[in-house]
């Protein structure tokens, strides 16, 4: 019984590790914009929605 539990936990850990590695290698770094409103509500914009705001942020972070 103990051996089966150890084997199962190794398989599950390997599956999670493989998923994490696949996710990291597949997409590369993704940029996103998080908008936080005064009432605490948070909205995350990605890809096309965030493009204009990302351009402004890149200009603001560019060294003078």
C-alpha positions in Angstrom: 0.0 0.0 0.0 2.8 2.4 0.9 4.7 1.7 -2.3 1.6 2.4 -4.4 1.1 5.7 -2.6 4.7 6.8 -3.2 4.6 5.7 -6.8 1.3 7.6 -7.3 2.7 10.8 -5.7 5.8 10.5 -8.0 3.6 10.2 -11.1 1.5 13.2 -10.0 4.5 15.3 -9.2 6.0 14.5 -12.6 2.8 15.4 -14.4 2.7 18.8 -12.6 6.4 19.4 -13.4 5.8 18.5 -17.1 2.9 20.9 -17.3 4.9 23.7 -15.7 7.8 23.1 -18.1 5.5 23.0 -21.1 3.8 26.2 -20.1 7.1 28.0 -19.6 8.6 26.8 -22.9 5.5 27.2 -25.0 4.5 30.8 -24.6 7.6 32.7 -23.6 7.1 35.9 -21.6 3.7 37.5 -22.0 2.9 41.1 -21.3 -0.3 42.2 -19.6 -1.8 45.2 -18.1 -3.5 45.1 -14.7 -5.9 47.9 -14.0 -6.8 48.4 -10.3 -9.7 50.7 -9.6 -10.2 52.8 -6.4 -12.8 50.3 -5.1 -10.2 47.5 -5.3 -11.5 45.8 -8.4 -8.8 44.4 -10.7 -9.0 43.9 -14.4 -6.3 42.2 -16.5 -5.9 43.0 -20.1 -3.9 40.9 -22.5 -2.8 41.0 -26.2 -4.9 43.3 -28.3 -6.7 45.0 -25.5 -3.5 46.0 -23.8 -1.5 47.1 -26.8 -2.1 50.9 -26.5 -1.4 50.8 -22.8 1.8 48.7 -23.2 3.2 51.2 -25.7 2.7 54.0 -23.1 4.2 51.9 -20.4 7.3 51.1 -22.5 7.8 54.8 -23.3 7.5 55.7 -19.6 10.0 53.0 -18.6 12.5 53.8 -21.3 15.7 55.4 -19.9 15.8 59.2 -20.4 
